[in-house]
Amino acid sequence: MIHRKEIATLISDKLTKEKETLKAQFLKSEKEIGFFYVDELLPESLVLDIYKSFPKLSQTKQRKNIREFKYIAYQMDKYNALLEEVIYAFQDVKVVQLVSEICGIESLIPDENLYAGGLSLMAKDNYLSPHLDNSHDKDRHLWRVLNLLFYVTPNWELDNGGNLELWNNGLKNKPIVVQSKCNRLVVMATHDKSWHSVNKVLKDDVRRCVSNYYFSEK
């Protein structure tokens, strides 16, 4: 099985190759909700293996209330070991440093305890209403500043729903819609104005996502 260090190298190589383009993309949106996305992050065969390794919905925890309807998993020792490797690959020092340079945010600290990160699964009719992410880590010593979302469901089309919505100009205006395209990494800033949501899944399928958060002392 591929190790997290190998996956981290693949991620860092891709980010290095696209670095200047991604910096420009983040800078352009920085005054509202800074974000960038990069496609074809990992080799297709590896992404397919990650997708196939995801647990069934019955093996995850359902969250359902007026604000959200989704499934999550964060106790990685219960699932295929590949999932833990890919989650923590995003916390490798090389990857964190590159994201820091792209976003212009110093001293990023990954969420090693998976306080908010892990696996996210969304089935038909699942959604996330517009919201702000929790602002702190589990010990309330650090501030959450970046959200990393890596989508791994093959052939996920825009019309399937389950896409990220960024409300850059407030909730009264239309959001920017970022497709949950397979093998796409989205990195977005989290702060007191970064309202975001996920529109309802319309397809009778499950959208799978590997999520991480980075914190800062600032």
Buried (B, 14 or more C-beta within 10 A) or exposed (E): EBEBEEBBBBBBEBBEEBBEEBBEBBBEBEEBBBBBBBEBBBEEEBBBBBBEBBBEBEEBEEBEEEEBBBBBBBEBEEBBEBBBBBBBBBBBEBBBEBBBBBBEBEEBBBBEEBBBBBBBBBBBEBBBEBBEBEBBBEEEEBBBBBBBBBBBBEEBEEEBBBBBBBBBEEEEEEBBEBBBBBBBBBBBBBBEEBBBBBBBBEBEBBBBBBBBBBBBEE
